[in-house]
């Protein structure tokens, strides 16, 4: 496993989750910004994580950012944990 990519993905994931949470700073305007950020977040997720897992995570990120009140969920960070912790452990066991 490329440790450089692992931590680069973590950095970008934390940044993207932070961008998604910025809408809470601007009540009223934030909901509008979520409509712009949701498709971008879904697209970024599919670019960061390839394959079926990336596509599923992209849809989840899109919906999570679009629905009001649940964009507190750090979807990029959770996908990083799934990819590099849970899936990484499965690779080590094989």
PDB file of N, CA, C and O in Angstrom, chain B, residues numbered from 101:
ATOM      1  N   UNK B 101       0.849  -1.184   0.000  1.00  0.00           N
ATOM      2  CA  UNK B 101       0.000   0.000   0.000  1.00  0.00           C
ATOM      3  C   UNK B 101       0.890   1.241   0.000  1.00  0.00           C
ATOM      4  O   UNK B 101       1.844   1.332   0.773  1.00  0.00           O
ATOM      5  N   UNK B 102       0.577   2.168  -0.850  1.00  0.00           N
ATOM      6  CA  UNK B 102       1.329   3.405  -0.972  1.00  0.00           C
ATOM      7  C   UNK B 102       0.942   4.349   0.172  1.00  0.00           C
ATOM      8  O   UNK B 102      -0.150   4.916   0.180  1.00  0.00           O
ATOM      9  N   UNK B 103       1.857   4.506   1.136  1.00  0.00           N
ATOM     10  CA  UNK B 103       1.556   5.363   2.296  1.00  0.00           C
ATOM     11  C   UNK B 103       1.350   6.817   1.886  1.00  0.00           C
ATOM     12  O   UNK B 103       0.568   7.535   2.510  1.00  0.00           O
ATOM     13  N   UNK B 104       2.049   7.252   0.837  1.00  0.00           N
ATOM     14  CA  UNK B 104       1.882   8.629   0.364  1.00  0.00           C
ATOM     15  C   UNK B 104       0.441   8.886  -0.059  1.00  0.00           C
ATOM     16  O   UNK B 104      -0.159   9.886   0.334  1.00  0.00           O
ATOM     17  N   UNK B 105      -0.113   7.974  -0.865  1.00  0.00           N
ATOM     18  CA  UNK B 105      -1.492   8.117  -1.332  1.00  0.00           C
ATOM     19  C   UNK B 105      -2.462   8.023  -0.157  1.00  0.00           C
ATOM     20  O   UNK B 105      -3.463   8.738  -0.111  1.00  0.00           O
ATOM     21  N   UNK B 106      -2.166   7.152   0.773  1.00  0.00           N
ATOM     22  CA  UNK B 106      -3.035   6.965   1.943  1.00  0.00           C
ATOM     23  C   UNK B 106      -3.214   8.285   2.693  1.00  0.00           C
ATOM     24  O   UNK B 106      -4.340   8.682   2.992  1.00  0.00           O
ATOM     25  N   UNK B 107      -2.130   8.950   2.991  1.00  0.00           N
ATOM     26  CA  UNK B 107      -2.216  10.189   3.772  1.00  0.00           C
ATOM     27  C   UNK B 107      -2.648  11.380   2.924  1.00  0.00           C
ATOM     28  O   UNK B 107      -3.234  12.333   3.438  1.00  0.00           O
ATOM     29  N   UNK B 108      -2.363  11.327   1.645  1.00  0.00           N
ATOM     30  CA  UNK B 108      -2.864  12.357   0.733  1.00  0.00           C
ATOM     31  C   UNK B 108      -4.386  12.277   0.663  1.00  0.00           C
ATOM     32  O   UNK B 108      -5.066  13.303   0.697  1.00  0.00           O
ATOM     33  N   UNK B 109      -4.923  11.054   0.565  1.00  0.00           N
ATOM     34  CA  UNK B 109      -6.377  10.867   0.557  1.00  0.00           C
ATOM     35  C   UNK B 109      -6.996  11.326   1.875  1.00  0.00           C
ATOM     36  O   UNK B 109      -8.089  11.893   1.879  1.00  0.00           O
ATOM     37  N   UNK B 110      -6.313  11.089   2.985  1.00  0.00           N
ATOM     38  CA  UNK B 110      -6.812  11.544   4.286  1.00  0.00           C
ATOM     39  C   UNK B 110      -6.868  13.072   4.325  1.00  0.00           C
ATOM     40  O   UNK B 110      -7.866  13.648   4.757  1.00  0.00           O
ATOM     41  N   UNK B 111      -5.803  13.720   3.877  1.00  0.00           N
ATOM     42  CA  UNK B 111      -5.773  15.179   3.850  1.00  0.00           C
ATOM     43  C   UNK B 111      -6.922  15.740   3.023  1.00  0.00           C
ATOM     44  O   UNK B 111      -7.664  16.605   3.487  1.00  0.00           O
ATOM     45  N   UNK B 112      -7.068  15.238   1.779  1.00  0.00           N
ATOM     46  CA  UNK B 112      -8.131  15.738   0.902  1.00  0.00           C
ATOM     47  C   UNK B 112      -9.506  15.426   1.476  1.00  0.00           C
ATOM     48  O   UNK B 112     -10.419  16.246   1.378  1.00  0.00           O
ATOM     49  N   UNK B 113      -9.660  14.257   2.069  1.00  0.00           N
ATOM     50  CA  UNK B 113     -10.946  13.891   2.668  1.00  0.00           C
ATOM     51  C   UNK B 113     -11.330  14.821   3.805  1.00  0.00           C
ATOM     52  O   UNK B 113     -12.479  15.253   3.898  1.00  0.00           O
ATOM     53  N   UNK B 114     -10.378  15.130   4.667  1.00  0.00           N
ATOM     54  CA  UNK B 114     -10.649  16.063   5.766  1.00  0.00           C
ATOM     55  C   UNK B 114     -10.979  17.454   5.238  1.00  0.00           C
ATOM     56  O   UNK B 114     -11.868  18.131   5.756  1.00  0.00           O
ATOM     57  N   UNK B 115     -10.260  17.871   4.211  1.00  0.00           N
ATOM     58  CA  UNK B 115     -10.530  19.169   3.598  1.00  0.00           C
ATOM     59  C   UNK B 115     -11.939  19.210   2.992  1.00  0.00           C
ATOM     60  O   UNK B 115     -12.685  20.165   3.206  1.00  0.00           O
ATOM     61  N   UNK B 116     -12.293  18.169   2.239  1.00  0.00           N
ATOM     62  CA  UNK B 116     -13.612  18.134   1.601  1.00  0.00           C
ATOM     63  C   UNK B 116     -14.736  18.038   2.625  1.00  0.00           C
ATOM     64  O   UNK B 116     -15.791  18.645   2.445  1.00  0.00           O
ATOM     65  N   UNK B 117     -14.519  17.281   3.697  1.00  0.00           N
ATOM     66  CA  UNK B 117     -15.521  17.247   4.770  1.00  0.00           C
ATOM     67  C   UNK B 117     -15.665  18.620   5.413  1.00  0.00           C
ATOM     68  O   UNK B 117     -16.770  19.042   5.753  1.00  0.00           O
ATOM     69  N   UNK B 118     -14.552  19.307   5.574  1.00  0.00           N
ATOM     70  CA  UNK B 118     -14.594  20.666   6.131  1.00  0.00           C
ATOM     71  C   UNK B 118     -15.347  21.621   5.233  1.00  0.00           C
ATOM     72  O   UNK B 118     -16.120  22.451   5.712  1.00  0.00           O
ATOM     73  N   UNK B 119     -15.128  21.511   3.933  1.00  0.00           N
ATOM     74  CA  UNK B 119     -15.859  22.359   2.978  1.00  0.00           C
ATOM     75  C   UNK B 119     -17.355  22.076   3.087  1.00  0.00           C
ATOM     76  O   UNK B 119     -18.170  22.998   3.072  1.00  0.00           O
ATOM     77  N   UNK B 120     -17.710  20.801   3.196  1.00  0.00           N
ATOM     78  CA  UNK B 120     -19.119  20.435   3.321  1.00  0.00           C
ATOM     79  C   UNK B 120     -19.760  20.988   4.581  1.00  0.00           C
ATOM     80  O   UNK B 120     -20.957  21.274   4.595  1.00  0.00           O
ATOM     81  N   UNK B 121     -18.983  21.140   5.630  1.00  0.00           N
ATOM     82  CA  UNK B 121     -19.521  21.638   6.895  1.00  0.00           C
ATOM     83  C   UNK B 121     -19.543  23.164   6.977  1.00  0.00           C
ATOM     84  O   UNK B 121     -20.140  23.727   7.894  1.00  0.00           O
ATOM     85  N   UNK B 122     -18.902  23.826   6.034  1.00  0.00           N
ATOM     86  CA  UNK B 122     -18.888  25.296   6.025  1.00  0.00           C
ATOM     87  C   UNK B 122     -20.286  25.892   5.913  1.00  0.00           C
ATOM     88  O   UNK B 122     -20.512  27.029   6.326  1.00  0.00           O
ATOM     89  N   UNK B 123     -21.212  25.137   5.362  1.00  0.00           N
ATOM     90  CA  UNK B 123     -22.567  25.667   5.184  1.00  0.00           C
ATOM     91  C   UNK B 123     -23.225  26.001   6.530  1.00  0.00           C
ATOM     92  O   UNK B 123     -24.168  26.792   6.572  1.00  0.00           O
ATOM     93  N   UNK B 124     -22.744  25.414   7.615  1.00  0.00           N
ATOM     94  CA  UNK B 124     -23.307  25.712   8.935  1.00  0.00           C
ATOM     95  C   UNK B 124     -22.910  27.093   9.433  1.00  0.00           C
ATOM     96  O   UNK B 124     -23.541  27.632  10.344  1.00  0.00           O
ATOM     97  N   UNK B 125     -21.877  27.665   8.846  1.00  0.00           N
ATOM     98  CA  UNK B 125     -21.419  28.990   9.254  1.00  0.00           C
ATOM     99  C   UNK B 125     -22.390  30.072   8.777  1.00  0.00           C
ATOM    100  O   UNK B 125     -22.572  31.094   9.438  1.00  0.00           O
ATOM    101  N   UNK B 126     -23.008  29.830   7.620  1.00  0.00           N
ATOM    102  CA  UNK B 126     -23.887  30.821   7.005  1.00  0.00           C
ATOM    103  C   UNK B 126     -25.325  30.306   6.960  1.00  0.00           C
ATOM    104  O   UNK B 126     -25.751  29.770   5.937  1.00  0.00           O
ATOM    105  N   UNK B 127     -26.081  30.461   8.055  1.00  0.00           N
ATOM    106  CA  UNK B 127     -27.462  29.977   8.050  1.00  0.00           C
ATOM    107  C   UNK B 127     -28.277  30.625   6.922  1.00  0.00           C
ATOM    108  O   UNK B 127     -28.172  31.826   6.673  1.00  0.00           O
ATOM    109  N   UNK B 128     -29.074  29.819   6.261  1.00  0.00           N
ATOM    110  CA  UNK B 128     -29.882  30.308   5.149  1.00  0.00           C
ATOM    111  C   UNK B 128     -29.155  30.211   3.827  1.00  0.00           C
ATOM    112  O   UNK B 128     -29.659  29.616   2.874  1.00  0.00           O
ATOM    113  N   UNK B 129     -27.970  30.797   3.768  1.00  0.00           N
ATOM    114  CA  UNK B 129     -27.155  30.730   2.545  1.00  0.00           C
ATOM    115  C   UNK B 129     -26.533  29.343   2.414  1.00  0.00           C
ATOM    116  O   UNK B 129     -26.307  28.856   1.306  1.00  0.00           O
ATOM    117  N   UNK B 130     -26.264  28.728   3.532  1.00  0.00           N
ATOM    118  CA  UNK B 130     -25.608  27.426   3.543  1.00  0.00           C
ATOM    119  C   UNK B 130     -26.374  26.349   2.797  1.00  0.00           C
ATOM    120  O   UNK B 130     -25.774  25.505   2.131  1.00  0.00           O
ATOM    121  N   UNK B 131     -27.695  26.372   2.903  1.00  0.00           N
ATOM    122  CA  UNK B 131     -28.490  25.367   2.210  1.00  0.00           C
ATOM    123  C   UNK B 131     -28.335  25.508   0.696  1.00  0.00           C
ATOM    124  O   UNK B 131     -28.301  24.510  -0.023  1.00  0.00           O
ATOM    125  N   UNK B 132     -28.242  26.732   0.223  1.00  0.00           N
ATOM    126  CA  UNK B 132     -28.013  26.963  -1.207  1.00  0.00           C
ATOM    127  C   UNK B 132     -26.635  26.448  -1.617  1.00  0.00           C
ATOM    128  O   UNK B 132     -26.483  25.818  -2.664  1.00  0.00           O
ATOM    129  N   UNK B 133     -25.636  26.723  -0.783  1.00  0.00           N
ATOM    130  CA  UNK B 133     -24.283  26.260  -1.114  1.00  0.00           C
ATOM    131  C   UNK B 133     -24.211  24.737  -1.130  1.00  0.00           C
ATOM    132  O   UNK B 133     -23.419  24.161  -1.875  1.00  0.00           O
ATOM    133  N   UNK B 134     -25.037  24.079  -0.310  1.00  0.00           N
ATOM    134  CA  UNK B 134     -25.072  22.615  -0.328  1.00  0.00           C
ATOM    135  C   UNK B 134     -25.554  22.083  -1.671  1.00  0.00           C
ATOM    136  O   UNK B 134     -25.104  21.026  -2.115  1.00  0.00           O
ATOM    137  N   UNK B 135     -26.460  22.801  -2.319  1.00  0.00           N
ATOM    138  CA  UNK B 135     -26.939  22.369  -3.634  1.00  0.00           C
ATOM    139  C   UNK B 135     -25.818  22.435  -4.670  1.00  0.00           C
ATOM    140  O   UNK B 135     -25.809  21.658  -5.625  1.00  0.00           O
ATOM    141  N   UNK B 136     -24.887  23.346  -4.486  1.00  0.00           N
ATOM    142  CA  UNK B 136     -23.730  23.426  -5.379  1.00  0.00           C
ATOM    143  C   UNK B 136     -22.658  22.414  -5.004  1.00  0.00           C
ATOM    144  O   UNK B 136     -22.009  21.830  -5.872  1.00  0.00           O
ATOM    145  N   UNK B 137     -22.479  22.214  -3.708  1.00  0.00           N
ATOM    146  CA  UNK B 137     -21.421  21.335  -3.223  1.00  0.00           C
ATOM    147  C   UNK B 137     -21.773  19.852  -3.391  1.00  0.00           C
ATOM    148  O   UNK B 137     -20.878  19.040  -3.626  1.00  0.00           O
ATOM    149  N   UNK B 138     -23.033  19.485  -3.278  1.00  0.00           N
ATOM    150  CA  UNK B 138     -23.440  18.071  -3.315  1.00  0.00           C
ATOM    151  C   UNK B 138     -22.967  17.349  -4.578  1.00  0.00           C
ATOM    152  O   UNK B 138     -22.343  16.294  -4.460  1.00  0.00           O
ATOM    153  N   UNK B 139     -23.235  17.868  -5.784  1.00  0.00           N
ATOM    154  CA  UNK B 139     -22.756  17.136  -6.959  1.00  0.00           C
ATOM    155  C   UNK B 139     -21.229  17.093  -7.056  1.00  0.00           C
ATOM    156  O   UNK B 139     -20.649  16.116  -7.531  1.00  0.00           O
ATOM    157  N   UNK B 140     -20.596  18.170  -6.597  1.00  0.00           N
ATOM    158  CA  UNK B 140     -19.135  18.201  -6.622  1.00  0.00           C
ATOM    159  C   UNK B 140     -18.559  17.166  -5.649  1.00  0.00           C
ATOM    160  O   UNK B 140     -17.586  16.481  -5.966  1.00  0.00           O
ATOM    161  N   UNK B 141     -19.171  17.059  -4.458  1.00  0.00           N
ATOM    162  CA  UNK B 141     -18.708  16.089  -3.471  1.00  0.00           C
ATOM    163  C   UNK B 141     -18.868  14.660  -3.997  1.00  0.00           C
ATOM    164  O   UNK B 141     -17.977  13.829  -3.828  1.00  0.00           O
ATOM    165  N   UNK B 142     -19.993  14.383  -4.628  1.00  0.00           N
ATOM    166  CA  UNK B 142     -20.199  13.056  -5.203  1.00  0.00           C
ATOM    167  C   UNK B 142     -19.173  12.736  -6.271  1.00  0.00           C
ATOM    168  O   UNK B 142     -18.633  11.631  -6.312  1.00  0.00           O
ATOM    169  N   UNK B 143     -18.904  13.707  -7.139  1.00  0.00           N
ATOM    170  CA  UNK B 143     -17.922  13.517  -8.205  1.00  0.00           C
ATOM    171  C   UNK B 143     -16.522  13.319  -7.636  1.00  0.00           C
ATOM    172  O   UNK B 143     -15.792  12.426  -8.067  1.00  0.00           O
ATOM    173  N   UNK B 144     -16.146  14.154  -6.666  1.00  0.00           N
ATOM    174  CA  UNK B 144     -14.819  14.026  -6.044  1.00  0.00           C
ATOM    175  C   UNK B 144     -14.635  12.671  -5.380  1.00  0.00           C
ATOM    176  O   UNK B 144     -13.557  12.081  -5.445  1.00  0.00           O
ATOM    177  N   UNK B 145     -15.690  12.181  -4.741  1.00  0.00           N
ATOM    178  CA  UNK B 145     -15.607  10.875  -4.086  1.00  0.00           C
ATOM    179  C   UNK B 145     -15.315   9.778  -5.108  1.00  0.00           C
ATOM    180  O   UNK B 145     -14.499   8.893  -4.853  1.00  0.00           O
ATOM    181  N   UNK B 146     -15.984   9.835  -6.268  1.00  0.00           N
ATOM    182  CA  UNK B 146     -15.746   8.798  -7.282  1.00  0.00           C
ATOM    183  C   UNK B 146     -14.355   8.909  -7.885  1.00  0.00           C
ATOM    184  O   UNK B 146     -13.807   7.910  -8.352  1.00  0.00           O
ATOM    185  N   UNK B 147     -13.773  10.103  -7.885  1.00  0.00           N
ATOM    186  CA  UNK B 147     -12.414  10.275  -8.408  1.00  0.00           C
ATOM    187  C   UNK B 147     -11.365   9.810  -7.395  1.00  0.00           C
ATOM    188  O   UNK B 147     -10.319   9.281  -7.770  1.00  0.00           O
ATOM    189  N   UNK B 148     -11.656  10.013  -6.115  1.00  0.00           N
ATOM    190  CA  UNK B 148     -10.702   9.600  -5.080  1.00  0.00           C
ATOM    191  C   UNK B 148     -10.688   8.090  -4.869  1.00  0.00           C
ATOM    192  O   UNK B 148      -9.634   7.496  -4.641  1.00  0.00           O
ATOM    193  N   UNK B 149     -11.867   7.475  -4.946  1.00  0.00           N
ATOM    194  CA  UNK B 149     -11.998   6.049  -4.661  1.00  0.00           C
ATOM    195  C   UNK B 149     -12.628   5.365  -5.863  1.00  0.00           C
ATOM    196  O   UNK B 149     -13.790   5.611  -6.189  1.00  0.00           O
ATOM    197  N   UNK B 150     -11.880   4.527  -6.505  1.00  0.00           N
ATOM    198  CA  UNK B 150     -12.312   3.881  -7.750  1.00  0.00           C
ATOM    199  C   UNK B 150     -13.202   2.672  -7.453  1.00  0.00           C
ATOM    200  O   UNK B 150     -13.311   2.210  -6.318  1.00  0.00           O
ATOM    201  N   UNK B 151     -13.818   2.193  -8.501  1.00  0.00           N
ATOM    202  CA  UNK B 151     -14.601   0.967  -8.419  1.00  0.00           C
ATOM    203  C   UNK B 151     -15.988   1.166  -7.834  1.00  0.00           C
ATOM    204  O   UNK B 151     -16.486   2.283  -7.690  1.00  0.00           O
ATOM    205  N   UNK B 152     -16.579   0.046  -7.508  1.00  0.00           N
ATOM    206  CA  UNK B 152     -17.951   0.043  -6.993  1.00  0.00           C
ATOM    207  C   UNK B 152     -18.069   0.809  -5.672  1.00  0.00           C
ATOM    208  O   UNK B 152     -19.026   1.556  -5.469  1.00  0.00           O
ATOM    209  N   UNK B 153     -17.102   0.625  -4.783  1.00  0.00           N
ATOM    210  CA  UNK B 153     -17.138   1.310  -3.488  1.00  0.00           C
ATOM    211  C   UNK B 153     -17.111   2.827  -3.680  1.00  0.00           C
ATOM    212  O   UNK B 153     -17.812   3.550  -2.973  1.00  0.00           O
ATOM    213  N   UNK B 154     -16.315   3.311  -4.620  1.00  0.00           N
ATOM    214  CA  UNK B 154     -16.253   4.742  -4.898  1.00  0.00           C
ATOM    215  C   UNK B 154     -17.550   5.283  -5.465  1.00  0.00           C
ATOM    216  O   UNK B 154     -17.966   6.394  -5.134  1.00  0.00           O
ATOM    217  N   UNK B 155     -18.191   4.493  -6.324  1.00  0.00           N
ATOM    218  CA  UNK B 155     -19.473   4.918  -6.896  1.00  0.00           C
ATOM    219  C   UNK B 155     -20.558   4.983  -5.826  1.00  0.00           C
ATOM    220  O   UNK B 155     -21.334   5.938  -5.778  1.00  0.00           O
ATOM    221  N   UNK B 156     -20.609   3.967  -4.972  1.00  0.00           N
ATOM    222  CA  UNK B 156     -21.596   3.957  -3.885  1.00  0.00           C
ATOM    223  C   UNK B 156     -21.340   5.124  -2.940  1.00  0.00           C
ATOM    224  O   UNK B 156     -22.269   5.823  -2.537  1.00  0.00           O
ATOM    225  N   UNK B 157     -20.069   5.327  -2.590  1.00  0.00           N
ATOM    226  CA  UNK B 157     -19.717   6.436  -1.690  1.00  0.00           C
ATOM    227  C   UNK B 157     -20.034   7.783  -2.338  1.00  0.00           C
ATOM    228  O   UNK B 157     -20.416   8.725  -1.644  1.00  0.00           O
ATOM    229  N   UNK B 158     -19.881   7.885  -3.656  1.00  0.00           N
ATOM    230  CA  UNK B 158     -20.213   9.120  -4.360  1.00  0.00           C
ATOM    231  C   UNK B 158     -21.693   9.451  -4.263  1.00  0.00           C
ATOM    232  O   UNK B 158     -22.067  10.604  -4.051  1.00  0.00           O
ATOM    233  N   UNK B 159     -22.535   8.430  -4.419  1.00  0.00           N
ATOM    234  CA  UNK B 159     -23.985   8.637  -4.294  1.00  0.00           C
ATOM    235  C   UNK B 159     -24.330   9.029  -2.855  1.00  0.00           C
ATOM    236  O   UNK B 159     -25.132   9.934  -2.624  1.00  0.00           O
ATOM    237  N   UNK B 160     -23.719   8.342  -1.901  1.00  0.00           N
ATOM    238  CA  UNK B 160     -23.985   8.645  -0.491  1.00  0.00           C
ATOM    239  C   UNK B 160     -23.541  10.076  -0.166  1.00  0.00           C
ATOM    240  O   UNK B 160     -24.264  10.813   0.506  1.00  0.00           O
ATOM    241  N   UNK B 161     -22.356  10.469  -0.641  1.00  0.00           N
ATOM    242  CA  UNK B 161     -21.867  11.828  -0.386  1.00  0.00           C
ATOM    243  C   UNK B 161     -22.801  12.863  -1.008  1.00  0.00           C
ATOM    244  O   UNK B 161     -23.091  13.891  -0.395  1.00  0.00           O
ATOM    245  N   UNK B 162     -23.269  12.594  -2.217  1.00  0.00           N
ATOM    246  CA  UNK B 162     -24.191  13.506  -2.890  1.00  0.00           C
ATOM    247  C   UNK B 162     -25.468  13.687  -2.075  1.00  0.00           C
ATOM    248  O   UNK B 162     -25.882  14.814  -1.802  1.00  0.00           O
ATOM    249  N   UNK B 163     -26.087  12.582  -1.690  1.00  0.00           N
ATOM    250  CA  UNK B 163     -27.349  12.636  -0.934  1.00  0.00           C
ATOM    251  C   UNK B 163     -27.129  13.269   0.431  1.00  0.00           C
ATOM    252  O   UNK B 163     -27.929  14.091   0.877  1.00  0.00           O
ATOM    253  N   UNK B 164     -26.047  12.885   1.092  1.00  0.00           N
ATOM    254  CA  UNK B 164     -25.748  13.404   2.435  1.00  0.00           C
ATOM    255  C   UNK B 164     -25.553  14.916   2.416  1.00  0.00           C
ATOM    256  O   UNK B 164     -25.998  15.605   3.334  1.00  0.00           O
ATOM    257  N   UNK B 165     -24.906  15.432   1.399  1.00  0.00           N
ATOM    258  CA  UNK B 165     -24.700  16.880   1.307  1.00  0.00           C
ATOM    259  C   UNK B 165     -25.971  17.608   0.884  1.00  0.00           C
ATOM    260  O   UNK B 165     -26.180  18.760   1.265  1.00  0.00           O
ATOM    261  N   UNK B 166     -26.799  16.965   0.122  1.00  0.00           N
ATOM    262  CA  UNK B 166     -28.010  17.599  -0.391  1.00  0.00           C
ATOM    263  C   UNK B 166     -29.111  17.710   0.657  1.00  0.00           C
ATOM    264  O   UNK B 166     -29.846  18.697   0.686  1.00  0.00           O
ATOM    265  N   UNK B 167     -29.229  16.699   1.519  1.00  0.00           N
ATOM    266  CA  UNK B 167     -30.278  16.707   2.532  1.00  0.00           C
ATOM    267  C   UNK B 167     -29.897  17.636   3.680  1.00  0.00           C
ATOM    268  O   UNK B 167     -28.782  17.559   4.196  1.00  0.00           O
ATOM    269  N   UNK B 168     -30.808  18.506   4.079  1.00  0.00           N
ATOM    270  CA  UNK B 168     -30.485  19.448   5.157  1.00  0.00           C
ATOM    271  C   UNK B 168     -30.317  18.734   6.504  1.00  0.00           C
ATOM    272  O   UNK B 168     -31.055  17.806   6.838  1.00  0.00           O
ATOM    273  N   UNK B 169     -29.333  19.196   7.250  1.00  0.00           N
ATOM    274  CA  UNK B 169     -29.155  18.697   8.609  1.00  0.00           C
ATOM    275  C   UNK B 169     -28.239  17.500   8.760  1.00  0.00           C
ATOM    276  O   UNK B 169     -27.718  17.271   9.851  1.00  0.00           O
ATOM    277  N   UNK B 170     -28.021  16.719   7.695  1.00  0.00           N
ATOM    278  CA  UNK B 170     -27.169  15.538   7.868  1.00  0.00           C
ATOM    279  C   UNK B 170     -25.793  15.716   7.244  1.00  0.00           C
ATOM    280  O   UNK B 170     -25.007  14.770   7.195  1.00  0.00           O
ATOM    281  N   UNK B 171     -25.496  16.921   6.765  1.00  0.00           N
ATOM    282  CA  UNK B 171     -24.166  17.098   6.188  1.00  0.00           C
ATOM    283  C   UNK B 171     -23.082  17.262   7.256  1.00  0.00           C
ATOM    284  O   UNK B 171     -21.953  17.648   6.954  1.00  0.00           O
ATOM    285  N   UNK B 172     -23.431  16.971   8.475  1.00  0.00           N
ATOM    286  CA  UNK B 172     -22.422  16.862   9.540  1.00  0.00           C
ATOM    287  C   UNK B 172     -21.654  15.551   9.444  1.00  0.00           C
ATOM    288  O   UNK B 172     -20.565  15.425  10.003  1.00  0.00           O
ATOM    289  N   UNK B 173     -22.214  14.576   8.738  1.00  0.00           N
ATOM    290  CA  UNK B 173     -21.575  13.270   8.587  1.00  0.00           C
ATOM    291  C   UNK B 173     -20.320  13.440   7.724  1.00  0.00           C
ATOM    292  O   UNK B 173     -20.412  13.930   6.598  1.00  0.00           O
ATOM    293  N   UNK B 174     -19.155  13.045   8.236  1.00  0.00           N
ATOM    294  CA  UNK B 174     -17.914  13.212   7.465  1.00  0.00           C
ATOM    295  C   UNK B 174     -17.721  12.063   6.469  1.00  0.00           C
ATOM    296  O   UNK B 174     -16.932  11.150   6.710  1.00  0.00           O
ATOM    297  N   UNK B 175     -18.441  12.118   5.365  1.00  0.00           N
ATOM    298  CA  UNK B 175     -18.469  10.993   4.426  1.00  0.00           C
ATOM    299  C   UNK B 175     -17.097  10.684   3.818  1.00  0.00           C
ATOM    300  O   UNK B 175     -16.770   9.514   3.617  1.00  0.00           O
ATOM    301  N   UNK B 176     -16.296  11.697   3.523  1.00  0.00           N
ATOM    302  CA  UNK B 176     -14.966  11.439   2.956  1.00  0.00           C
ATOM    303  C   UNK B 176     -14.062  10.740   3.979  1.00  0.00           C
ATOM    304  O   UNK B 176     -13.322   9.818   3.635  1.00  0.00           O
ATOM    305  N   UNK B 177     -14.131  11.179   5.216  1.00  0.00           N
ATOM    306  CA  UNK B 177     -13.321  10.565   6.267  1.00  0.00           C
ATOM    307  C   UNK B 177     -13.779   9.140   6.542  1.00  0.00           C
ATOM    308  O   UNK B 177     -12.954   8.248   6.741  1.00  0.00           O
ATOM    309  N   UNK B 178     -15.077   8.926   6.555  1.00  0.00           N
ATOM    310  CA  UNK B 178     -15.593   7.560   6.753  1.00  0.00           C
ATOM    311  C   UNK B 178     -15.173   6.640   5.610  1.00  0.00           C
ATOM    312  O   UNK B 178     -14.866   5.471   5.843  1.00  0.00           O
ATOM    313  N   UNK B 179     -15.156   7.146   4.392  1.00  0.00           N
ATOM    314  CA  UNK B 179     -14.709   6.330   3.256  1.00  0.00           C
ATOM    315  C   UNK B 179     -13.222   6.035   3.364  1.00  0.00           C
ATOM    316  O   UNK B 179     -12.780   4.948   2.995  1.00  0.00           O
ATOM    317  N   UNK B 180     -12.453   6.979   3.860  1.00  0.00           N
ATOM    318  CA  UNK B 180     -11.023   6.745   4.064  1.00  0.00           C
ATOM    319  C   UNK B 180     -10.818   5.634   5.090  1.00  0.00           C
ATOM    320  O   UNK B 180      -9.999   4.737   4.887  1.00  0.00           O
ATOM    321  N   UNK B 181     -11.563   5.696   6.191  1.00  0.00           N
ATOM    322  CA  UNK B 181     -11.464   4.664   7.228  1.00  0.00           C
ATOM    323  C   UNK B 181     -11.842   3.307   6.648  1.00  0.00           C
ATOM    324  O   UNK B 181     -11.158   2.314   6.895  1.00  0.00           O
ATOM    325  N   UNK B 182     -12.926   3.260   5.881  1.00  0.00           N
ATOM    326  CA  UNK B 182     -13.352   2.006   5.250  1.00  0.00           C
ATOM    327  C   UNK B 182     -12.265   1.473   4.325  1.00  0.00           C
ATOM    328  O   UNK B 182     -11.943   0.286   4.362  1.00  0.00           O
ATOM    329  N   UNK B 183     -11.701   2.344   3.499  1.00  0.00           N
ATOM    330  CA  UNK B 183     -10.721   1.921   2.500  1.00  0.00           C
ATOM    331  C   UNK B 183      -9.398   1.501   3.115  1.00  0.00           C
ATOM    332  O   UNK B 183      -8.862   0.442   2.788  1.00  0.00           O
ATOM    333  N   UNK B 184      -8.875   2.329   4.004  1.00  0.00           N
ATOM    334  CA  UNK B 184      -7.513   2.101   4.487  1.00  0.00           C
ATOM    335  C   UNK B 184      -7.439   1.353   5.815  1.00  0.00           C
ATOM    336  O   UNK B 184      -6.392   0.783   6.127  1.00  0.00           O
ATOM    337  N   UNK B 185      -8.494   1.333   6.597  1.00  0.00           N
ATOM    338  CA  UNK B 185      -8.470   0.600   7.861  1.00  0.00           C
ATOM    339  C   UNK B 185      -9.156  -0.757   7.687  1.00  0.00           C
ATOM    340  O   UNK B 185      -8.527  -1.802   7.849  1.00  0.00           O
ATOM    341  N   UNK B 186     -10.452  -0.733   7.357  1.00  0.00           N
ATOM    342  CA  UNK B 186     -11.196  -1.991   7.259  1.00  0.00           C
ATOM    343  C   UNK B 186     -10.760  -2.834   6.070  1.00  0.00           C
ATOM    344  O   UNK B 186     -10.457  -4.016   6.235  1.00  0.00           O
ATOM    345  N   UNK B 187     -10.721  -2.254   4.879  1.00  0.00           N
ATOM    346  CA  UNK B 187     -10.294  -3.013   3.697  1.00  0.00           C
ATOM    347  C   UNK B 187      -8.807  -3.323   3.766  1.00  0.00           C
ATOM    348  O   UNK B 187      -8.368  -4.368   3.288  1.00  0.00           O
ATOM    349  N   UNK B 188      -8.034  -2.432   4.352  1.00  0.00           N
ATOM    350  CA  UNK B 188      -6.603  -2.665   4.519  1.00  0.00           C
ATOM    351  C   UNK B 188      -6.334  -3.867   5.408  1.00  0.00           C
ATOM    352  O   UNK B 188      -5.403  -4.632   5.155  1.00  0.00           O
ATOM    353  N   UNK B 189      -7.145  -4.039   6.450  1.00  0.00           N
ATOM    354  CA  UNK B 189      -6.994  -5.198   7.327  1.00  0.00           C
ATOM    355  C   UNK B 189      -7.331  -6.480   6.598  1.00  0.00           C
ATOM    356  O   UNK B 189      -6.695  -7.507   6.832  1.00  0.00           O
ATOM    357  N   UNK B 190      -8.335  -6.441   5.707  1.00  0.00           N
ATOM    358  CA  UNK B 190      -8.695  -7.626   4.937  1.00  0.00           C
ATOM    359  C   UNK B 190      -7.550  -8.042   4.029  1.00  0.00           C
ATOM    360  O   UNK B 190      -7.296  -9.236   3.875  1.00  0.00           O
ATOM    361  N   UNK B 191      -6.850  -7.084   3.421  1.00  0.00           N
ATOM    362  CA  UNK B 191      -5.728  -7.397   2.548  1.00  0.00           C
ATOM    363  C   UNK B 191      -4.593  -8.029   3.334  1.00  0.00           C
ATOM    364  O   UNK B 191      -3.923  -8.935   2.839  1.00  0.00           O
ATOM    365  N   UNK B 192      -4.370  -7.555   4.566  1.00  0.00           N
ATOM    366  CA  UNK B 192      -3.307  -8.117   5.392  1.00  0.00           C
ATOM    367  C   UNK B 192      -3.596  -9.553   5.791  1.00  0.00           C
ATOM    368  O   UNK B 192      -2.668 -10.353   5.907  1.00  0.00           O
ATOM    369  N   UNK B 193      -4.869  -9.904   6.007  1.00  0.00           N
ATOM    370  CA  UNK B 193      -5.244 -11.258   6.403  1.00  0.00           C
ATOM    371  C   UNK B 193      -5.085 -12.244   5.264  1.00  0.00           C
ATOM    372  O   UNK B 193      -4.877 -13.434   5.502  1.00  0.00           O
ATOM    373  N   UNK B 194      -5.179 -11.770   4.028  1.00  0.00           N
ATOM    374  CA  UNK B 194      -5.092 -12.662   2.859  1.00  0.00           C
ATOM    375  C   UNK B 194      -3.699 -13.168   2.634  1.00  0.00           C
ATOM    376  O   UNK B 194      -3.462 -13.926   1.693  1.00  0.00           O
TER     377      UNK B 194
END
